Amino acid sequence: MNYIHNTITKLKESSPAQVEFYQAVEEVLDSLQPILDSNEQYQVHSIIERMIEPERQIMFRVTWVDDQGKVRVNKGYRVEFNSALGPYKGGLRFHPSVNASIIKFLGFEQVFKNALTGLPIGGGKGGANFDPKGKSDGEIMRFCQSFINELYRHIGPTRDVPAGDIGVGAREIGYMFGQYKRLTGNFDGVFTGKSLLWGGSLARKEATGYGCVYFAQYMLEDRSDTLAGKRCLVSGAGNVAIYTIEKLYQLGAIPVSCSDSSGAIYHDSGINLDTLKELKEVRKVRLKEYLDVHSDAKFIPIEDYPADGNAVWRLPTAQLAFPCATQNELSKADAEVLVANGCIGVSEGANMPSTQEAVDVFLDAKILYGPGKAANAGGVATSQLEMAQNASMQRWSFEEVDEKLKVIMRNIYCSASETAAEFGQPNNLVLGANIAGFRKVADAMIEQGVV
């Protein structure tokens, strides 16, 4: 443990004030002691020190003009973390909270998540502290074009393939791809999450949410249980949450909550998916308007959330929880309430949505727990399937992509579960996922030499 402790201490000295990044690194490294003890080559080759340092960090100014003619300035990022298994792959996030720490934590997690898919992709992440909310289409287009004016130099179909994330959907991908094509003259598969009109994949929009539910299904099946009839708490109201809710309904479960930055909806009879899609995908308004259609639902405003957590996880008893909003949205106190209320499983649709203390509560209670780097890997897996379709100039059916997604999520679950058992902790999918992903990347790094 001294080796790991010293490595983290040096990281904090060389990369100060990056709390989220430290959290992600500590969570992974704490799981790796068993494999470090069993294979001294990882220390000989300084794999840990190399793995926690990105291969490349790109930070740049993004200047654009708003509709009033005022010049605005934002900060852009792309962290190309590890390419041992393939080209860098990971989304772009446009949100006011974006900073170097957030992007590095996401990029670091992406390395392991992508390794777990079994597909030939490395890990990276990017974004900007730009808020698309309240902006006109023209403003968003001008921002995206300015963003790509810098980023285009660093991406390519066999080098770095960005995708969407929070604040970046098909519209933003379209504007960025258009500018990339204008600058390079190439019609490349350089982005995923594209429109179906020009190279996008069916089922990509649904993939992260669907995959998160498939992962929960496989965890339950290992205990001779099913999703049918299970009441489920879901946080978020974006792409991941919406399609988590959709797949839960398809598999017979009853999702009863969703949330956005203004508050949470609790609907005891089940969230109305059509209303949710209308509010968030068409009208793009706050969730409180859900009550205009469903007066029997309850809205909890953000100002009424408990000081030590998230109101979603304090709602009446549900057997399963699906955190699908953002990082650190589920606290230790939330986890304790979930367990006390009879929750038997958590499957993470967001990246690192549970604090480390919350994860410890789940593991100590021995409930089913699918960590984000495993449970939400369906999105990036389907992005790679989009890359494969682009490279071969094919279009697969929704059913073909969905079936491949199921197989990938099953393989991820089995890999994490079998690795956990190999190291004597059969119920610890955090340890299993971290070691399985680490071993694949580390062995590739050793084979490729000191680079």
N, C-alpha and C positions, 0 to 999 in steps of 0.2 A: 504493500500500500504506500510505502514511502516514495517509490518511483512515481506512482500516479499523483500523489500529493505534491511532490516537487515539480512535476510537469505542469500541473494546474497553477501552482504558484508562479512559475516562470511565464505562463500564458497571461496571467493577470498583470504581470509587470510589463510585458511587451505589447499587450493590447488592453490598455486601461479603459475603465468605464463601459464595459460591454457585458452587462449583467445577463441578458438573455442568452448570449453566446456562452458565457461561463456555465449557465444552468444546463444547456444542451450538452456541453462537453463533459461536465461532471456526471450527468445522468448516464451517459454512455460509458465513460471510463470506469465508473463504479461497478459496472457489470462485467468488465473485461478481465478482472484479476484472475479468474480460473484459467482462461486461455493463455494469459501471459505467464502464469506459473507453469503451464504444461509445454510451452514452446519458447525457449529463450531466443530464438531467431528474431522474434518481433522486437525485442529490446536491442539485439545486436545491430539490426538494421534501422533502429530509431524510428520504427513505423508510427508509433504514437505521436512523436514530435512532428513528423512529416505530415501525418494525417490531419492534425488540428490546425495546421498552417495552410491557408488557401494557396493554390498554385498561382493565382493571379487575382488581384483586387483592383477593380476599375471604379473610380469615383469621378463624377463630372458635373459641370453646371448645365442646367437646362433652362434656357431663356425662351419665352414665348409671349405673345401679345394677346391680352384679353379683349372682349367685345367692346370695351370702352377705350381701347387704344393704349392701355397702360401696359408697360413691359413688366412681366412677372418672372421671378427666378425661383427655381427649385433645384434640389440636389438629386442626381441620378446615381445608381449603383448597379454593378454586375460583379458578383464574386464567383469566379470559376474555381471551384474547390478541389475537385479531384477527377482526373480523366483516365484512371487506371483501367476502367472497364469499358470505356467508350466516350463519345463526345459529351461535353457538359450538358446536363438536362435539368431544367427546373424553371419555375414560373417567374413572372414579373408581378410585383405588388405595387399598386398605386394607392397610398393611404398616408394621412398626415403623421402616423406613428412611425413610419419607416425611417430607420437610421442604420448605421453600420452594424450595430449589435444585432438588430432584428434580421438583417439580410445574412449575416454570418451564421446565426443560429439556424436559419432556414436552410442555408446552403450545406451546412454540416450535417443536418438531419437528412437532407436529400441524398447525400452520398450513400448512406446506409439503406434508406428506403429504396433507392434505385437498384442497389446491389441485391436486395431481397427479391425483386421481381424476376431475377434470372435473365434479364434482358441486357443487351450490350450498351449500357448508358452510364456515364459518370454523373457527378453531382454539381449543381450550381444554383444560384438564385440571384434575383435582381429586383429593381424597382425604383421608386422615387417617392419623396414626401409630398406628392401631389394628390389632391382630393378631387376625384371626378364628380362628387356629389354637388349639385347646384350649378354645374358648368354646362354651357351650351355644347351642342355637337361641334360647332366651329372651334370653340376653345379646346375641346378634347382633341380634335384633329390636329390643331396647331401644336399642342403640347406633345402629342405622340410623334409628330414629324420631327420636332426639335430633339426629342429623346433619341430617336433613331439616327439622327444626323451624327451623333457620337457613337452610339452602340454598334452601328452597322460594321464598323471596322473589326469588331471582335467576335462576330457570330457567323455561322455558316452551317450547312446541313451535315457536315462531318466534323464540325469543330465545336459549336455551341448552339443549341436549339432551344430558345426560350418558349414559354407557354404563358397562359394566364394564371392569375391568382386573385386575391382580393382587389377589387377595383379595376380588374383587367379582364374583359370578356371579349366576345367575338367582334364587337365594334372597335375596341382599342387594338386588338390584334390586326384587324383589317387596315386601320390607318397606319400602323407600324409596318406591316408587310408592304403596303403600297409605297411608302417612302423608301424602304429597303430596296424594292424592285427598281424604283426610279434612280437611286444612287448607284446600284451595281449593274443594272441591266439584266439581272438574272431572275428567273422564276424558279426559285429553289424551295425545297421543303424546310425552310429555315425557322419557321414558327409552327407550333401545334396549337390546337384549339381554333383552327381557321374555320371560316364559313364553308358549308358543304358545297357552295358554288365553285370554289377554287381550291380544293385539296383537303378540306376538312374530313374528319371521320365521323360516321354515325356512331352514336353512343358515347362520344367523348364528353359531351356536356353532362351526361348522367353518371359517368364512370366513378368519380370519387365517392359520391353518395351510395351508388349501388355496391361498390367494392367494400365499403365500410359495413354495409348490412350483410353481405356475403361472409365477411370475416366473422361477424357475430354468429351467423348461422353455423359456421364450421366449429366455432368454440362450443356452441350449444350441442351440436351433434355428437361431439366427443363425450358429452355427459348424458347422451341418450335423451336429449331435449330438443325442442323446436321453437321457432319464433311465433308460431300460431297462437293467437290469443294473448300474447304478451303486451302489456301496456308499456309504452316507451316515452321517455323524455328526450326531446331533441332541442338543442340550442342552435341559434342562427336562423337566418331566413334567406341566405344566399343560395348559390348553386348547390353547394354540398348538402345543406340542410334540406332543401326542396326535394332533391332526388334520393336522399336518405329516407325521407317521409314517403315518397312514391314507392320505393322498393319495400319498405316495411309493410305498406298496405298490400302490395302484390304477394307477399309471403305470409299474410294473415295476421300481422301484428297491428297494434292500435297506437299510433303516435298521438300524443295529447298536448304537445307544446311546441313552440318555436319562439324566436326572439330576434330583435335587432337592437341598434344602438339607442333606441328610445324606450325599450322595455320588452316584456314577455307576454305572450298569449298562452292561456291555459284553456283548453276546450275538452271538457270531460268526455264527450262523445266521440272525440277524435278530430284532429285538425282537418278542415276542409281544403283539400289540395288545390282544387280549382280556384277557390278564393285566394289562397296564398300565391299561386302563380299569377293571377290577375294583378294583385297588389304589387308584387315584387319583380315580375318579369315584363309586365305590360305597362302598368301605371307608374311603377317605381316610387311608391309612397310608403309612409310609415305604417307599421303593423297595427296601430291603434284603430285604423279604418276597418280592420277585420270585424270590429264590433258593430259597424253599420250594417253588416250582412248577417252576423251571427250574434244576436243579443244574449244568447245563453253562455257565451264565452266570457272569460275574465281577462282584463289587461292589467298588468303590474308595471307601472312606470319605473324607469331606471332609478329615479330618486327615492323610490321605496324599497330598493334592493337592500338586503342586509349588509352591514358594514364589513363583514368578514367573508363575503361571498356573493353568489349569484342566485337570484330568486328562482331560476329554472330548476335548480337542483333541490330546492326546498318545497317543491310542489307535492301534492298528495302521492301516495305510494305508486311506484312503477317498478317493474321488474328489470328494465334495461335502460341504460343511459347512453346517449350518442352526442358527445360534445362536438359541435360542427361549426363553431363561430370563430374563435381566435385563440392565441396562446394565453396560458395561465388564466383561463376563465373558470376553472373549477378548483376551489381552494381545499385545504385540509378540512375546514369546517363543513364545506359542501359534501365532501366525500364521507365524512362521519354521518351526516344526515342521510345520505343515500343508503349507506350500509344499514343504518338503524331502521330505515323505512322498508327494508327487504329487497333492495336492489341486488340482483344476482350477477349482473354483468355490465361492463362498460366497453364500448367500441369507439375509438376516437376518429372522428372525421376531419378534425382540424389538426394543425401542427402543434404539438406540445401543449394541448389545452389544459392539462392537469398539472398543477404544481408538483414538485418532487414529494412534498409532504402528503399530498393527496394520493399520489401513486403508492406511497408507503402504506397508507390506510387500506387501499384496495388489496395490495399484496398480503398484508397481515391478516385481512379478513378472508383471504383465499377465495374471493369472488373471481369470476372470469374478467380478465382485463386485456384488451387488445390495444397496445400502444400505437400512437399515430404513425410511426415510421413503418409499421406493418399494416394496420387496419385501413389507413387512407392512401395506400400505394396504388389503388386502382386508377387514379387519375393519371399519374405519370406512366403507368404501364400502358394505358390506352393511348397516351401521347406517343409512345414508342411504336404502337401498332399503327398510328397515323403516319409516322415516319416511314414505316415499312410499306404502307400503301402508296405513299408519295414516291418512294424510291422505285417501286415496281410499276407505277402508273396504273394502279388498280383501285377499285372501290368495293369494299366488303359490305355485306348487308348488316343491319343492326343486330340481327340474331347471331351472325358469325362473330362480330366483335364482342357481343355480350357473352357468348360462350367461351371465347378466349379469355375474357376478363374473369369469368368464374374459375377457369382452370388456373390462372395466375394467382388469384386470391387463395385458392385451395393450396397451391404450392407454397405460397408465402406462409400460410398458417402451419402447414406441415413442417416446413424448414425451421420456423421458430419453435414449434412444439418439440420436434425431435432433438434440436440442439439444446433446449432447456433440459430435456430428459438426459441427454448425454452428459451434461455437467451437474447432474444430481438435483435439479430443481424443476421437476416436471410441470409445475403449475405457473412458472415464472416466464411469461412470454416476453417480458422486458429483457431479461437476460438472454433468452433464446434468440430474439430478433437482433439484439445488439451484437452478440457473438457471431451469429450466422452472417450478418452483413459485414462485420469487421473482417472476419476470416477471408471472405471472398476478395475484398478490396486489398487487404494486407498481402495475401499470397500473390496477387497480380502485381503489386508494387515491387515485391522482392524479385519476381521473375523479370521485371523490366529494368532492374538496375537502379543506380542512384541518380535519379532524375527529379 
